Amino acid sequence: MRRLDLVLAAALLAAPSSAATAAEVPFTPRQANGAVLEESGSWRDGRSALMLKVQVLLDRAGVSPGVVDGYLGENVRKALAAYEEINGFAPDGELDPEVFSALTQGDTAPVLEVYAITEDDVDGPFVETIPDDYAALAEMDRIPYRGPQEMLAERFHMDEGLLAALNPDADFTRAGTEIVVARPGEPIEESAIARIEVDRSRGAVRALDADGALLIHYPATIGSARTPSPAGTHEITGIAIDPVYYYNPDVNFQQGGNDEQLEIPPGPNNPVGSVWIDLSEPTYGIHGTPSPAEIDKDYSHGCVRLTNWDAEELAGLVEQGLTVAFVE
C-alpha cells in the first residue's frame, strides 16, 4: 500500500500551533521536524517532539517502533536496539548522540507534514461501532474502520490519539481538510530474507538473511501464559490478504459464550486484521490487529500479532516454505 500524495504546506508547518493544539501536544510540527537530541533528557518523560522524530526515522529505516505516538516506550527501545544491531552499534536500545546522528544524517525529510483529505478517504464504507462479541461480528458483511480518522491514523502509522491532538479542530469527514500527519517509511518491497525469528524475549519478529544478520524488525505480541505461542521451527504455508477469520472454540480459544464455529468477515478491524500468514503449526499464524497501539502491551491467543502495516509489509516479503523459528 503506497502512501497517497502529500500536500506540503510550509506556512502551516512553520506556524505556531493553536492554543488547542498546544494544550494537547507540547510541541509544534516545526519543532518536531527540527528536533535535536537534548542533553537534559527531558524527552524521556512524556510526549516529545524528539521522540516523535525518532519514531518516524526508525520506521523509515526499516525497524518498526509500532505506532508513532511521541512517547519513549519499550517498542521504541527495541527498535533502537535493532537499528544499532543493523548499523554496527552496541545494541543497548539507548538513544545516544552517535545513534541520533546516524538516524538523521541520511534522512533529512520532514517527519510531520500536511495531508489533504480526499473524497476517497471519506467515502468509506465505515461503521460507527464494532461489537466485541464474535457472533455479532459474524453477522456483519465486513469489518471496516470506524471512520476516516482511524483509517488515516493507520495509514500514517500513527496513534489515533496523537493524530487527533495534532489536529484538534479538523473535520476528518470533509474532503479538502488539511491535517498534520507523520511521514512514515514506504513499505519495503525487496529483501534477502532467509529466515524469520519470533523472539519471545525481545517481543519482536525479526527477519534475517542467510548469514543470520538482522534485516528488518517488527514489535510483536507473542502469545500469553494461558495461550502460549508454539515452540520450535515451522514454515509459512500460505498468505491471505484481507482474510476471513474462522473461529473454532474447540481448537482456538473460548470467546465469550460462543461455542460454535463462526466465519468472521474480512476488514482491517477483523480479529486478525488485514493479513494472515499461515504457519505449518495448525491454527497458528502471524497476523495483523485491530488495535495497533496494544502491540506488545496486551496478550494474544497464541499467534503472533503485528500492526496491520507491518504485517502487510512482511506478507509482501515472504513466501511459502520460508522458515519461522520461535526462540526465547
C-alpha positions as CSV (number, residue, x, y, z in Angstrom):
1,M,0.0,0.0,0.0
2,R,1.6,3.2,-1.2
3,R,1.2,6.5,0.7
4,L,-1.1,8.9,-1.1
5,D,0.4,12.2,-2.4
6,L,1.1,14.6,0.4
7,V,0.4,18.3,0.2
8,L,3.3,20.1,1.8
9,A,2.1,23.4,3.3
10,A,5.2,25.0,4.6
11,A,3.5,28.0,6.1
12,L,1.2,25.8,8.2
13,L,4.1,23.7,9.4
14,A,6.2,26.7,10.4
15,A,3.5,28.5,12.2
16,P,3.0,28.1,16.0
17,S,0.3,25.7,16.9
18,S,-3.1,26.8,18.1
19,A,-3.9,27.1,21.7
20,A,-6.0,23.9,21.4
21,T,-3.1,22.0,19.9
22,A,-0.6,23.3,22.5
23,A,-2.9,22.0,25.2
24,E,-2.8,18.6,23.7
25,V,0.7,18.3,22.2
26,P,3.7,20.1,23.8
27,F,5.3,20.9,20.5
28,T,4.6,22.3,17.0
29,P,5.2,20.5,13.8
30,R,8.1,22.8,13.1
31,Q,9.7,21.7,16.4
32,A,9.2,18.0,15.6
33,N,10.8,18.4,12.2
34,G,13.8,20.3,13.7
35,A,14.1,18.4,17.0
36,V,17.7,17.7,18.2
37,L,19.0,15.4,20.9
38,E,18.9,17.3,24.2
39,E,21.4,16.5,27.0
40,S,18.8,17.2,29.6
41,G,16.9,14.1,28.6
42,S,13.5,15.8,29.1
43,W,12.3,13.7,26.2
44,R,12.3,10.7,28.4
45,D,9.2,11.9,30.3
46,G,6.0,12.4,28.4
47,R,5.3,13.0,24.8
48,S,8.1,14.9,23.0
49,A,9.0,16.3,19.6
50,L,12.3,14.4,19.7
51,M,10.7,11.1,20.3
52,L,8.2,11.6,17.6
53,K,11.0,12.4,15.2
54,V,13.0,9.3,16.3
55,Q,10.0,7.0,15.9
56,V,9.4,8.2,12.3
57,L,13.1,7.9,11.4
58,L,13.2,4.4,12.8
59,D,10.1,3.5,10.8
60,R,11.8,4.8,7.7
61,A,14.9,2.9,8.5
62,G,13.1,-0.5,8.4
63,V,13.0,-1.0,12.2
64,S,9.4,-0.5,13.2
65,P,8.6,1.2,16.5
66,G,5.0,0.2,16.3
67,V,2.6,3.2,16.4
68,V,4.1,6.7,16.3
69,D,2.8,8.3,19.5
70,G,5.7,10.6,20.6
71,Y,6.5,8.6,23.7
72,L,9.6,6.7,24.7
73,G,8.5,3.2,25.4
74,E,9.6,-0.4,25.1
75,N,8.8,-0.7,21.4
76,V,11.0,2.3,20.7
77,R,13.8,0.9,22.8
78,K,13.5,-2.4,20.9
79,A,13.6,-0.6,17.6
80,L,16.6,1.4,18.6
81,A,18.4,-1.8,19.6
82,A,17.5,-3.3,16.2
83,Y,18.8,-0.2,14.4
84,E,22.0,-0.4,16.4
85,E,22.5,-4.1,15.6
86,I,21.9,-3.5,11.9
87,N,24.3,-0.5,11.8
88,G,27.2,-1.7,13.9
89,F,26.5,0.0,17.2
90,A,26.3,-1.8,20.6
91,P,22.6,-2.8,20.7
92,D,21.7,-1.3,24.1
93,G,18.5,0.4,23.0
94,E,19.6,3.8,24.2
95,L,19.3,7.0,22.2
96,D,22.8,8.5,22.3
97,P,24.4,11.2,20.1
98,E,26.1,8.7,17.7
99,V,22.8,6.8,17.1
100,F,20.8,10.0,16.6
101,S,23.4,11.3,14.2
102,A,23.3,8.2,12.2
103,L,19.5,8.3,12.1
104,T,19.4,11.9,10.9
105,Q,22.4,12.1,8.7
106,G,21.0,10.2,5.8
107,D,17.3,11.2,6.3
108,T,16.5,14.9,6.3
109,A,12.9,14.8,5.1
110,P,10.3,16.2,7.4
111,V,8.7,13.8,9.9
112,L,5.5,15.7,10.0
113,E,3.8,17.3,7.1
114,V,0.4,18.3,5.8
115,Y,-2.1,16.0,4.0
116,A,-5.3,17.0,2.2
117,I,-8.1,14.5,2.9
118,T,-9.6,13.2,-0.4
119,E,-13.0,12.2,-1.5
120,D,-11.9,8.5,-1.5
121,D,-10.8,8.9,2.2
122,V,-14.2,9.9,3.3
123,D,-16.3,7.6,1.1
124,G,-15.9,4.6,3.4
125,P,-17.5,2.2,4.0
126,F,-17.3,2.8,7.7
127,V,-19.2,1.7,10.8
128,E,-19.8,3.6,14.0
129,T,-19.2,0.7,16.4
130,I,-17.7,-2.7,16.2
131,P,-19.1,-5.3,18.6
132,D,-16.8,-7.3,20.9
133,D,-18.8,-10.5,20.6
134,Y,-17.6,-12.8,17.8
135,A,-21.2,-14.0,17.0
136,A,-22.2,-10.3,16.4
137,L,-19.1,-9.8,14.2
138,A,-20.1,-12.8,12.1
139,E,-23.4,-11.1,11.3
140,M,-21.6,-8.2,9.6
141,D,-20.8,-8.0,5.9
142,R,-17.4,-6.5,6.5
143,I,-15.5,-5.1,9.5
144,P,-14.1,-1.8,8.2
145,Y,-12.7,1.2,10.0
146,R,-14.8,3.2,12.4
147,G,-14.3,6.3,10.3
148,P,-11.7,8.4,8.3
149,Q,-9.8,9.3,11.4
150,E,-9.0,5.7,12.4
151,M,-8.2,4.9,8.8
152,L,-5.8,7.8,8.4
153,A,-4.1,7.2,11.7
154,E,-3.3,3.6,10.5
155,R,-2.2,4.8,7.0
156,F,0.4,7.1,8.5
157,H,1.4,4.6,11.3
158,M,0.1,7.0,14.0
159,D,-1.6,6.6,17.3
160,E,-5.1,7.8,16.8
161,G,-4.9,10.0,19.9
162,L,-1.8,11.7,18.5
163,L,-3.5,12.4,15.2
164,A,-6.5,13.9,17.0
165,A,-4.2,16.0,19.2
166,L,-2.2,17.4,16.3
167,N,-5.5,18.3,14.5
168,P,-7.9,19.3,17.3
169,D,-10.2,21.4,15.0
170,A,-10.1,19.2,11.9
171,D,-13.2,17.7,10.3
172,F,-11.9,14.3,9.3
173,T,-15.1,13.6,7.4
174,R,-14.7,16.5,4.9
175,A,-12.7,16.2,1.7
176,G,-10.2,19.0,1.4
177,T,-9.5,19.3,5.1
178,E,-5.7,19.7,5.6
179,I,-4.3,17.7,8.5
180,V,-0.8,17.3,10.0
181,V,0.4,13.7,9.7
182,A,3.5,11.7,10.2
183,R,5.6,10.8,7.1
184,P,6.5,7.1,7.7
185,G,8.6,4.9,5.5
186,E,7.3,3.4,2.3
187,P,6.8,-0.4,2.5
188,I,10.0,-2.4,1.9
189,E,9.5,-4.2,-1.4
190,E,12.6,-6.4,-1.6
191,S,14.7,-8.0,1.0
192,A,17.0,-11.1,1.1
193,I,15.1,-12.7,3.9
194,A,16.2,-16.3,4.6
195,R,14.6,-16.9,8.0
196,I,12.1,-15.4,10.3
197,E,12.6,-15.4,14.1
198,V,9.8,-14.9,16.5
199,D,11.7,-13.8,19.6
200,R,9.8,-14.0,22.8
201,S,12.4,-12.3,24.9
202,R,12.6,-9.3,22.6
203,G,8.9,-9.2,21.9
204,A,9.7,-9.0,18.2
205,V,9.6,-10.6,14.8
206,R,13.0,-10.4,13.2
207,A,13.8,-11.0,9.5
208,L,17.3,-12.4,9.0
209,D,19.5,-13.0,5.9
210,A,21.3,-16.3,5.1
211,D,24.2,-15.3,7.3
212,G,21.9,-14.6,10.3
213,A,22.3,-10.8,10.0
214,L,19.2,-8.8,11.0
215,L,17.4,-7.1,8.1
216,I,14.0,-6.0,9.4
217,H,12.4,-5.7,12.9
218,Y,8.8,-5.6,14.0
219,P,7.4,-5.3,17.5
220,A,5.0,-8.1,18.2
221,T,2.6,-9.6,20.7
222,I,3.5,-13.2,21.1
223,G,1.0,-15.5,22.9
224,S,0.3,-15.4,26.6
225,A,0.8,-17.5,29.7
226,R,-2.7,-19.0,29.2
227,T,-2.4,-19.5,25.4
228,P,1.3,-19.6,24.6
229,S,2.7,-19.5,21.1
230,P,4.2,-22.7,19.7
231,A,7.8,-23.8,20.1
232,G,10.3,-24.9,17.6
233,T,10.7,-24.3,13.9
234,H,7.8,-24.1,11.4
235,E,7.2,-23.0,7.8
236,I,5.0,-20.5,6.1
237,T,2.2,-22.4,4.3
238,G,0.1,-19.6,2.9
239,I,-0.6,-15.8,2.9
240,A,-4.0,-14.3,3.0
241,I,-4.6,-10.6,2.4
242,D,-7.9,-9.2,3.8
243,P,-8.6,-12.6,5.4
244,V,-11.8,-14.1,6.7
245,Y,-11.3,-15.3,10.3
246,Y,-12.6,-18.8,11.1
247,Y,-13.3,-19.1,14.8
248,N,-13.5,-22.6,16.2
249,P,-13.7,-22.8,20.0
250,D,-12.7,-26.4,20.0
251,V,-9.2,-25.7,18.6
252,N,-8.8,-21.9,19.2
253,F,-9.9,-20.4,22.5
254,Q,-13.2,-19.6,24.2
255,Q,-14.6,-16.1,23.3
256,G,-17.4,-15.1,25.4
257,G,-20.3,-17.6,25.3
258,N,-19.6,-18.7,21.7
259,D,-19.5,-22.4,21.5
260,E,-20.0,-22.8,17.7
261,Q,-17.7,-22.3,14.7
262,L,-18.1,-18.8,13.2
263,E,-17.0,-17.2,10.0
264,I,-16.0,-13.6,10.7
265,P,-15.8,-11.4,7.6
266,P,-12.7,-9.5,6.4
267,G,-11.7,-6.0,7.1
268,P,-9.0,-4.1,9.0
269,N,-10.9,-4.5,12.3
270,N,-11.3,-8.2,11.8
271,P,-9.7,-10.0,14.9
272,V,-6.7,-10.9,12.7
273,G,-6.5,-7.5,11.0
274,S,-5.7,-7.1,7.3
275,V,-3.2,-10.1,6.9
276,W,-2.9,-13.7,7.9
277,I,0.4,-15.5,7.3
278,D,-0.3,-19.2,7.9
279,L,2.2,-21.5,9.7
280,S,2.6,-25.2,9.4
281,E,1.7,-25.5,13.1
282,P,-2.1,-25.9,12.9
283,T,-4.2,-22.8,13.9
284,Y,-1.2,-20.6,14.3
285,G,-0.1,-17.7,12.2
286,I,1.4,-14.2,12.0
287,H,-1.3,-11.6,11.6
288,G,-2.4,-8.0,11.9
289,T,-4.6,-6.4,14.6
290,P,-7.5,-4.0,15.0
291,S,-5.6,-2.5,18.0
292,P,-2.1,-1.4,16.8
293,A,-1.5,0.7,20.0
294,E,-1.6,-2.5,22.0
295,I,1.2,-4.4,20.3
296,D,3.4,-6.0,22.9
297,K,1.3,-4.3,25.6
298,D,-1.6,-6.9,25.5
299,Y,-1.6,-10.6,25.1
300,S,-2.6,-12.7,22.1
301,H,-4.3,-16.1,21.9
302,G,-1.0,-17.9,20.9
303,C,-0.5,-16.3,17.5
304,V,2.0,-13.6,16.6
305,R,0.3,-10.2,16.3
306,L,1.8,-7.2,14.4
307,T,0.4,-3.8,13.4
308,N,-1.6,-4.1,10.1
309,W,1.0,-2.1,8.2
310,D,3.9,-4.2,9.5
311,A,2.0,-7.5,8.7
312,E,1.2,-6.2,5.2
313,E,4.9,-5.4,4.6
314,L,6.1,-8.7,5.9
315,A,3.5,-10.6,3.7
316,G,5.0,-8.9,0.7
317,L,8.5,-10.1,1.5
318,V,8.0,-13.8,2.4
319,E,6.7,-16.8,0.6
320,Q,5.6,-20.4,1.2
321,G,8.2,-22.6,2.7
322,L,10.2,-19.9,4.5
323,T,11.3,-21.0,7.9
324,V,9.8,-19.4,11.0
325,A,11.6,-20.2,14.3
326,F,10.2,-19.4,17.7
327,V,13.1,-18.5,20.0
328,E,13.5,-17.4,23.6
